[in-house]
Amino acid sequence: MNKTLGTESLFCAPDHSWEKGSVEQVNGLIRRFFPKGTNFHALGQREIHRIENLLNNRPRKCLDYRTPYDSLSGNTGCTSCLNVGVSYIEP
């Protein structure tokens, strides 16, 4: 796939949390709502979507205090692409 796309993929070692700072940051945000050991299968889809919306609409310093939603829609000019792989419900 990398050859076809002309890209390079880098993978972190599973036990090297310092190599994946943004993933660990989001995990920490999710843990504010769901403690470690939470059975996500037991949660309702509505509750998961509610948390997704809160996190996706949270301003981020790395995005110049824009939300991921605002940042992505501003870069593409297209809001329909936001529905691919990301749950978003208008607040």
N, C-alpha and C positions, 0 to 999 in steps of 0.2 A: 504494500500500500504506500509506504514512504517513497518508493521509487516512482510509482505512478504519479503521486502528488508533488514530488520534489520537496518532501519535508523530512524532518528527522524526529524520531521519538526518543524520549529519555524516560527511564523508569527508575523510581526510587526503591531502595531496599525496604522491605516491609517493616523492619525494626528500626528504621532511621526516620523518626518523626520530624527531625529538624530539616529533612530534605523536602518536606511537603507542607510548608508553613500555611499556605492558604487552605489546604484540606483540613489541617488540624484546627485552624481558626473557625471554619464552618462547623466542624464537629463540636467545638466548644459552645458555639451558639445553639446548636441543636440540643446539647446536653442541658441547657438552661430550661428547656421545656420538657425533655424526656431524659430522666437519669439513666446512667449506665445500667444495662440489664433489662431495659424496657422491651417488652414483646411487641414489636411493631405490627405483627399480624393481628393482635388483639385490639389495636386502635382502629377507629373508624376512618374511612377515607376523608370524610369532611374535616376531621381534626388535623390530619396530616396536611391537607390543602391549606387549612388556616395558618399553620406554622410556615409552610412554604411561602405563602403570600406575605407574611410578616417579614421573613428573611429576605425575600426577593425585593421588597419595597423598603428595605433599611438602607439609608445612605451609608456609603463606604468612603473612607478617607482615600483609599487607593483609586477611587473613581472621581476624585475631586468633589466629594460629598454629594455625588449623584447616586441614585439607586441603580442596581443592575438593570432593572427594567428601563429606566430613562436612558442609561448609557447605551444599551443595546439598540433601543429603538432610534436613538439619535444617530448612531453609527450607520445603520442600515436604511433608515427612512421607511422601514416597513415593520408594522407591529404584528402582522400575521406570523412572522418567523419566530416570535416569542413563544408560540404555542408548541414548538417542536422541542420535546424533551423537558419542558419546564411547565409546571402548572401555574397558571396565573388567572386569578378571578379579580375583576375590577373591584376595588374597595368601595 
